[in-house]
Amino acid sequence: MLKFIKHHMDTIIGIEIYPIISLSIFFLFFVLLLVWVFSYSKEAINELGEIPLKEDN
């Protein structure tokens, strides 16, 4: 089964760019997520952390 798939993948011109693009998108997403997490304000994090403790009816 793997030989069947590998043979078809080898015959497609330019297929080697797709793993590079997918790895780049994956890496970029997590780098941007990391930047967003570290740039989020401490006041907003504390406010969101206190939501379950508030007794608003």
Secondary structure as UniProt FT lines:
FT   HELIX           2..11
FT   TURN            13..16
FT   HELIX           17..39
FT   HELIX           42..49
FT   HELIX           51..53
//
